[in-house]
């Protein structure tokens, strides 16, 4: 199986490689880990490994966002329009 290639550097992505290959690329010994100096150097070079968080959305903001979609307006118009049949709505069979 060929490792998946990225478009930037044309090198295999880490998740597609065997563990040993990734450890070798990163110069890490799994038994001892990184030295304190290497940790500090990587923090300086790459920054901390944190995710950006956003405040949770309120129910009202979610409801308002629903009405920004043209599809919702189209469905609302279709639901509120009279039937297109000249004789009115058909009776239900059930």
C-alpha positions as CSV (number, residue, x, y, z in Angstrom):
1,X,0.0,0.0,0.0
2,X,1.4,3.4,-1.0
3,X,1.5,6.1,1.7
4,X,-0.8,9.1,1.0
5,X,1.1,12.1,-0.2
6,X,0.5,15.7,0.7
7,X,0.3,18.4,-2.0
8,X,2.8,20.7,-0.3
9,X,6.1,18.8,0.1
10,X,5.1,15.5,-1.6
11,X,6.2,13.6,1.5
12,X,4.0,11.0,3.1
13,X,1.7,12.2,5.8
14,X,2.4,11.0,9.3
15,X,-0.8,9.0,9.7
16,X,0.0,6.9,6.6
17,X,3.5,5.9,7.8
18,X,4.5,3.2,10.2
19,X,5.2,4.3,13.8
20,X,8.9,3.7,13.5
21,X,9.2,5.9,10.4
22,X,7.4,8.8,12.1
23,X,9.6,8.5,15.2
24,X,12.6,8.5,13.0
25,X,11.5,11.6,11.1
26,X,10.9,13.4,14.4
27,X,14.1,12.2,16.0
28,X,12.2,10.8,19.0
29,X,13.2,7.8,21.1
30,X,9.9,6.2,22.4
31,X,11.6,4.9,25.5
32,X,12.9,8.2,26.8
33,X,10.8,10.8,24.9
34,X,12.1,14.3,24.2
35,X,14.7,16.1,26.3
36,X,13.7,19.3,28.1
37,X,15.8,21.3,25.6
38,X,14.1,19.7,22.6
39,X,10.7,20.4,24.2
40,X,11.6,24.1,24.6
41,X,13.0,24.3,21.1
42,X,9.8,22.7,19.6
43,X,7.6,25.0,21.6
44,X,9.5,28.0,20.3
45,X,9.4,26.7,16.7
46,X,5.8,25.3,16.5
47,X,4.0,26.9,19.5
48,X,1.8,25.1,22.0
49,X,-0.4,22.3,21.0
50,X,-3.8,23.9,21.8
51,X,-7.1,24.1,20.0
52,X,-8.9,27.4,19.5
53,X,-12.2,27.4,21.4
54,X,-15.3,29.5,20.7
55,X,-18.1,30.3,23.1
56,X,-21.1,28.1,22.7
57,X,-23.9,29.4,20.5
58,X,-27.3,30.2,22.0
59,X,-30.4,28.6,20.8
60,X,-31.7,32.0,19.6
61,X,-28.6,32.5,17.4
62,X,-29.0,29.0,15.9
63,X,-32.7,29.8,15.2
64,X,-31.8,33.1,13.5
65,X,-29.1,31.4,11.4
66,X,-31.7,29.0,10.1
67,X,-33.6,31.9,8.4
68,X,-30.5,33.1,6.6
69,X,-30.7,30.1,4.2
70,X,-32.5,30.7,0.9
71,X,-33.7,27.1,1.0
72,X,-35.6,27.8,4.2
73,X,-37.3,30.9,2.6
74,X,-38.1,28.8,-0.5
75,X,-39.7,26.0,1.6
76,X,-41.6,28.6,3.6
77,X,-43.0,30.2,0.5
78,X,-44.0,26.8,-0.9
79,X,-45.7,25.9,2.3
80,X,-47.6,29.1,2.4
81,X,-48.7,29.3,-1.2
82,X,-52.1,27.9,-2.4
83,X,-52.2,24.7,-4.3
84,X,-51.4,24.9,-8.0
85,X,-54.4,22.8,-9.1
86,X,-57.4,24.8,-10.5
87,X,-59.8,22.5,-8.6
88,X,-58.2,22.9,-5.3
89,X,-56.4,20.3,-3.3
90,X,-57.1,16.6,-4.0
91,X,-58.8,14.6,-1.4
92,X,-56.7,12.1,0.4
93,X,-57.0,8.4,-0.5
94,X,-56.5,7.3,3.1
